[in-house]
Amino acid sequence: MLFNNLDQLYRSVIMDHYKKPRNRGVLEGDHCVTVNMNNPSCGDKIQVSLEIEDNKVVDVKYSGTGCAISQSSASMMTEAIKGLKVDQIHQLTFDFSEMVQGHEHNDDLDLGDAEALHGVSQYPARIKCATLAWKAVEKALREADPEKSPQ
């Protein structure tokens, strides 16, 4: 019964982010970088904008269309990375990717509401949906400073 209640809680968190997205929009300015990505296998599209100052993401916005998993994940990602240093974001994106693939991951890192997406690992076709926004962040960080981003 505990797993049923927990699964329901995770579904509630996912739907909350889908119906009431956080940080939707686009950022513009000298310290901003914006990237577009898509998932051709299911049609998800995402645009992520980062405002980076002093090696820290001071603001993040996203826009896009797609399934509840991709759009909820984008909303959750914006909350998880805002205010973090770039190296912390690289660690979070790696950890998130490992989690949704069902691999061992660092439980000490705070993924926030994005932890509700851990069950995606049971649905391999949905992993790309869940990771799209996180991959867009990595791409944006590479474009902002290609020499400091891991390859």
C-alpha positions, 0 to 999 in steps of 0.5 A, spaced: 500 500 500 505 504 501 508 504 494 501 505 491 500 512 495 508 514 493 506 513 486 500 517 487 504 522 490 509 522 484 503 522 479 500 528 483 507 532 483 508 531 475 501 533 474 502 539 478 508 541 474 504 540 468 498 544 469 502 549 473 509 550 470 514 554 473 519 559 470 515 559 463 518 564 458 524 566 455 530 570 457 534 576 453 540 580 455 547 580 455 548 574 460 543 570 457 543 564 452 538 560 449 537 553 446 532 549 442 532 542 442 527 536 440 525 529 441 523 527 434 521 520 436 515 523 440 515 530 438 517 534 444 520 541 443 523 545 448 527 552 449 531 553 455 534 560 457 539 561 462 542 567 465 549 566 467 553 571 472 559 569 475 559 562 473 552 561 476 545 560 473 541 566 476 535 565 472 532 560 468 526 559 463 523 554 458 518 554 453 515 548 449 510 543 447 510 536 449 507 530 453 506 531 461 513 528 462 517 532 458 514 539 460 513 537 467 521 535 467 522 542 464 519 545 470 522 541 475 529 542 472 528 550 472 527 550 480 532 545 481 538 549 478 536 556 479 541 559 483 546 554 482 553 554 480 555 551 473 559 545 476 553 543 481 548 543 475 553 539 471 553 534 477 545 534 477 544 533 470 548 527 470 545 525 476 538 526 474 540 522 467 542 516 471 536 516 476 531 516 470 535 510 467 535 506 473 542 507 474 545 508 481 545 515 483 547 520 488 542 520 493 545 526 497 544 531 491 537 535 491 533 534 485 527 537 488 521 535 485 524 532 479 525 526 484 518 524 482 520 522 475 525 516 478 519 511 475 520 513 468 526 508 468 520 503 468 518 506 461 524 506 456 520 510 451 519 516 456 527 517 458 528 521 452 522 525 454 524 526 461 531 528 460 530 533 454 530 539 458 536 537 462 540 536 456 538 542 453 541 545 459 547 542 458 547 544 451 546 551 453 552 551 458 556 549 453 554 554 448 555 559 454 562 557 456 565 551 451 571 550 455 568 549 462 563 544 460 564 537 460 564 533 453 
